[in-house]
Amino acid sequence: MAQHPILCVPETLDPSLLLALSQAGYRLEQCASDAIGDAPTELLAALVSGRGGLGDALEACRAIRAQGAGSVPIVLLVNQVDVAHLADLDDLIDDFAILPSSGAELLVRLRRATGGQDASGDSTIVSYGPLKINTETYQAVIADRTLDLTYMEYELLTFLASNPTKVFTRETLLSRVWGYEYYGGARTVDVHIRRLRAKLGEEHASLIETVRSVGYRLGQPSWGERTA
Protein backbone atom coordinates (compact mmCIF):
# COMPACT_ATOMS: atom_id res chain seq x y z
CA MET A 1 0.00 0.00 0.00
CA ALA A 2 1.23 3.52 -0.74
CA GLN A 3 2.73 5.55 2.09
CA HIS A 4 -0.05 8.09 1.83
CA PRO A 5 -3.16 6.21 0.62
CA ILE A 6 -5.99 8.15 -0.93
CA LEU A 7 -9.70 7.77 -0.35
CA CYS A 8 -11.64 8.30 -3.57
CA VAL A 9 -14.93 10.09 -2.98
CA PRO A 10 -17.77 11.08 -5.34
CA GLU A 11 -18.18 14.74 -6.24
CA THR A 12 -21.72 14.64 -4.86
CA LEU A 13 -20.70 13.58 -1.34
CA ASP A 14 -22.32 15.65 1.41
CA PRO A 15 -19.96 18.38 2.71
CA SER A 16 -20.44 17.20 6.31
CA LEU A 17 -19.18 13.74 5.30
CA LEU A 18 -16.21 15.25 3.47
CA LEU A 19 -15.34 17.17 6.62
CA ALA A 20 -15.60 14.06 8.82
CA LEU A 21 -13.36 12.08 6.46
CA SER A 22 -10.83 14.89 6.25
CA GLN A 23 -10.73 15.28 10.04
CA ALA A 24 -10.14 11.54 10.35
CA GLY A 25 -6.94 11.97 8.33
CA TYR A 26 -7.99 10.73 4.89
CA ARG A 27 -6.49 12.27 1.76
CA LEU A 28 -9.53 12.86 -0.42
CA GLU A 29 -9.57 12.57 -4.21
CA GLN A 30 -12.90 13.61 -5.69
CA CYS A 31 -13.99 11.54 -8.68
CA ALA A 32 -17.02 11.72 -10.91
CA SER A 33 -19.01 8.48 -10.83
CA ASP A 34 -18.40 7.81 -14.51
CA ALA A 35 -14.64 8.34 -14.11
CA ILE A 36 -14.00 6.67 -10.78
CA GLY A 37 -12.45 3.70 -12.57
CA ASP A 38 -9.58 6.01 -13.55
CA ALA A 39 -8.91 7.01 -9.93
CA PRO A 40 -5.36 6.80 -8.47
CA THR A 41 -4.08 3.28 -8.05
CA GLU A 42 -2.80 3.93 -4.51
CA LEU A 43 -6.33 4.14 -3.14
CA LEU A 44 -7.03 3.01 0.39
CA ALA A 45 -10.69 2.61 -0.54
CA ALA A 46 -13.30 4.06 -2.87
CA LEU A 47 -16.69 5.48 -2.00
CA VAL A 48 -19.30 5.16 -4.73
CA SER A 49 -22.58 7.05 -4.52
CA GLY A 50 -25.82 5.51 -5.70
CA ARG A 51 -27.78 8.70 -5.11
CA GLY A 52 -28.10 9.26 -8.85
CA GLY A 53 -29.17 5.68 -9.56
CA LEU A 54 -28.03 2.26 -8.44
CA GLY A 55 -27.30 1.03 -11.97
CA ASP A 56 -24.76 3.78 -12.67
CA ALA A 57 -23.16 3.25 -9.25
CA LEU A 58 -22.70 -0.47 -9.88
CA GLU A 59 -21.17 0.27 -13.27
CA ALA A 60 -18.67 2.53 -11.51
CA CYS A 61 -17.84 -0.33 -9.15
CA ARG A 62 -17.31 -2.65 -12.10
CA ALA A 63 -15.02 -0.05 -13.70
CA ILE A 64 -12.81 -0.09 -10.60
CA ARG A 65 -12.66 -3.89 -10.63
CA ALA A 66 -12.02 -4.03 -14.39
CA GLN A 67 -9.15 -1.59 -13.97
CA GLY A 68 -7.37 -4.28 -12.02
CA ALA A 69 -8.00 -2.63 -8.68
CA GLY A 70 -9.65 -5.71 -7.28
CA SER A 71 -7.92 -5.26 -3.95
CA VAL A 72 -9.30 -1.74 -3.44
CA PRO A 73 -12.20 -1.91 -0.97
CA ILE A 74 -15.42 -0.31 -2.19
CA VAL A 75 -18.08 1.16 0.07
CA LEU A 76 -21.33 1.89 -1.77
CA LEU A 77 -23.58 4.71 -0.57
CA VAL A 78 -27.18 3.82 -1.37
CA ASN A 79 -30.73 4.95 -0.76
CA GLN A 80 -32.91 2.81 1.51
CA VAL A 81 -35.00 1.58 -1.43
CA ASP A 82 -31.93 0.10 -3.13
CA VAL A 83 -30.74 -2.05 -0.22
CA ALA A 84 -32.85 -5.02 -1.33
CA HIS A 85 -30.95 -5.08 -4.65
CA LEU A 86 -27.52 -5.53 -3.06
CA ALA A 87 -27.78 -9.27 -2.47
CA ASP A 88 -25.09 -11.42 -4.10
CA LEU A 89 -22.82 -8.44 -4.78
CA ASP A 90 -20.05 -9.49 -2.40
CA ASP A 91 -17.61 -9.77 -5.31
CA LEU A 92 -18.36 -6.19 -6.35
CA ILE A 93 -18.62 -4.19 -3.11
CA ASP A 94 -17.11 -4.66 0.34
CA ASP A 95 -19.71 -2.78 2.38
CA PHE A 96 -22.48 -0.22 2.02
CA ALA A 97 -23.98 2.67 3.97
CA ILE A 98 -27.53 3.95 3.70
CA LEU A 99 -28.01 7.61 2.82
CA PRO A 100 -28.24 9.92 4.63
CA SER A 101 -25.28 8.56 6.58
CA SER A 102 -23.41 10.12 9.48
CA GLY A 103 -19.68 10.72 9.39
CA ALA A 104 -19.17 8.35 12.31
CA GLU A 105 -21.03 5.53 10.59
CA LEU A 106 -19.11 6.05 7.36
CA LEU A 107 -15.79 5.88 9.23
CA VAL A 108 -16.85 2.61 10.83
CA ARG A 109 -17.84 1.19 7.42
CA LEU A 110 -14.49 2.20 5.96
CA ARG A 111 -12.56 0.62 8.80
CA ARG A 112 -14.56 -2.57 8.35
CA ALA A 113 -14.05 -2.61 4.58
CA THR A 114 -10.31 -2.02 4.92
CA GLY A 115 -9.83 -4.71 7.53
CA GLY A 116 -9.57 -2.31 10.44
CA GLN A 117 -7.11 0.11 8.83
CA ASP A 118 -7.44 3.83 9.34
CA ALA A 119 -6.32 6.62 7.01
CA SER A 120 -2.67 5.80 7.66
CA GLY A 121 -3.17 2.21 6.53
CA ASP A 122 -2.27 0.94 10.03
CA SER A 123 -4.64 -1.56 11.67
CA THR A 124 -3.08 -0.83 15.08
CA ILE A 125 -4.58 2.66 15.11
CA VAL A 126 -8.07 3.40 16.45
CA SER A 127 -9.14 6.92 15.54
CA TYR A 128 -12.14 9.18 15.87
CA GLY A 129 -11.87 12.81 14.79
CA PRO A 130 -8.82 14.35 16.54
CA LEU A 131 -8.37 11.26 18.74
CA LYS A 132 -5.89 8.54 17.77
CA ILE A 133 -5.03 5.47 19.84
CA ASN A 134 -2.17 3.08 19.12
CA THR A 135 -3.17 -0.35 20.41
CA GLU A 136 0.39 -1.68 20.19
CA THR A 137 2.21 1.07 22.07
CA TYR A 138 -0.70 1.96 24.40
CA GLN A 139 -0.43 5.60 23.41
CA ALA A 140 -3.32 8.00 22.91
CA VAL A 141 -3.10 11.36 21.17
CA ILE A 142 -5.69 14.13 20.92
CA ALA A 143 -5.01 16.79 18.27
CA ASP A 144 -1.28 15.85 18.28
CA ARG A 145 -1.10 16.10 22.10
CA THR A 146 -0.12 12.88 23.91
CA LEU A 147 -2.47 11.91 26.73
CA ASP A 148 -1.07 10.73 30.06
CA LEU A 149 -3.54 7.94 30.87
CA THR A 150 -3.68 5.22 33.47
CA TYR A 151 -4.14 1.67 32.20
CA MET A 152 -7.90 1.61 32.89
CA GLU A 153 -8.40 5.09 31.46
CA TYR A 154 -6.68 3.89 28.30
CA GLU A 155 -8.78 0.71 28.17
CA LEU A 156 -12.03 2.64 28.63
CA LEU A 157 -11.15 5.25 26.00
CA THR A 158 -10.07 2.57 23.54
CA PHE A 159 -13.30 0.62 24.03
CA LEU A 160 -15.45 3.71 23.47
CA ALA A 161 -13.39 4.83 20.45
CA SER A 162 -13.67 1.33 18.92
CA ASN A 163 -17.46 1.60 19.11
CA PRO A 164 -18.14 5.24 18.13
CA THR A 165 -21.64 6.69 18.71
CA LYS A 166 -22.85 3.50 20.42
CA VAL A 167 -24.31 4.02 23.89
CA PHE A 168 -23.13 1.79 26.74
CA THR A 169 -24.63 1.56 30.19
CA ARG A 170 -22.34 1.81 33.20
CA GLU A 171 -22.97 -1.87 33.91
CA THR A 172 -21.96 -2.86 30.38
CA LEU A 173 -18.79 -0.77 30.58
CA LEU A 174 -17.91 -2.39 33.90
CA SER A 175 -18.27 -5.87 32.45
CA ARG A 176 -16.60 -5.15 29.10
CA VAL A 177 -13.71 -2.98 30.32
CA TRP A 178 -13.12 -3.96 33.93
CA GLY A 179 -14.38 -7.55 33.68
CA TYR A 180 -17.26 -9.49 35.16
CA GLU A 181 -15.39 -10.11 38.42
CA TYR A 182 -14.94 -6.43 39.19
CA TYR A 183 -17.14 -5.17 42.02
CA GLY A 184 -16.21 -1.50 42.12
CA GLY A 185 -19.70 -0.33 41.24
CA ALA A 186 -21.05 2.03 38.59
CA ARG A 187 -19.44 5.04 40.27
CA THR A 188 -16.07 3.71 39.06
CA VAL A 189 -17.17 4.38 35.47
CA ASP A 190 -18.30 7.92 36.32
CA VAL A 191 -14.97 8.68 37.97
CA HIS A 192 -12.95 7.40 35.01
CA ILE A 193 -15.15 9.29 32.52
CA ARG A 194 -14.63 12.50 34.51
CA ARG A 195 -10.87 11.96 34.53
CA LEU A 196 -10.80 11.20 30.81
CA ARG A 197 -12.70 14.39 29.99
CA ALA A 198 -10.28 16.41 32.10
CA LYS A 199 -7.32 14.89 30.27
CA LEU A 200 -8.92 15.40 26.84
CA GLY A 201 -9.12 19.07 27.73
CA GLU A 202 -11.95 21.58 27.56
CA GLU A 203 -11.90 21.69 23.74
CA HIS A 204 -12.31 17.92 23.32
CA ALA A 205 -14.06 16.82 26.53
CA SER A 206 -17.40 16.75 24.68
CA LEU A 207 -16.15 13.80 22.58
CA ILE A 208 -17.43 11.64 25.45
CA GLU A 209 -21.14 12.30 25.81
CA THR A 210 -23.48 11.46 28.65
CA VAL A 211 -26.81 9.93 27.65
CA ARG A 212 -29.06 10.72 30.57
CA SER A 213 -30.47 7.77 32.46
CA VAL A 214 -28.55 5.40 30.16
CA GLY A 215 -24.76 5.77 30.08
CA TYR A 216 -22.00 7.08 27.83
CA ARG A 217 -20.88 7.16 24.20
CA LEU A 218 -17.98 8.57 22.26
CA GLY A 219 -19.06 10.79 19.37
CA GLN A 220 -22.37 12.10 18.17
CA PRO A 221 -25.31 9.91 17.15
CA SER A 222 -26.19 9.69 13.47
CA TRP A 223 -29.14 12.06 13.80
CA GLY A 224 -26.93 14.82 15.20
CA GLU A 225 -28.65 15.09 18.59
CA ARG A 226 -26.50 16.45 21.40
CA THR A 227 -26.93 15.47 25.04
CA ALA A 228 -25.36 16.96 28.15
ABEGO torsion letter per residue (X at the ends): XBABBBBBBBAABBAAAAAAAAAAGBBBBBBBAAAAAABBAABABBBBBAAAEAAAAAAAAAAAAAAGAAABBBBBBBBAAAAAAABGAAAABABBBBOBBBAAAAAAAAAAAAGGBBAAGBAABBBBEABBBBAAAGBBBBGGBBBBBBAAAAAAAAAAAABBGBBBBAAAAAAAAAEAABAAEAAAAAAAAAAAAAAAEAAAAAABBBBBGAEBBBEBBAAGBBBX
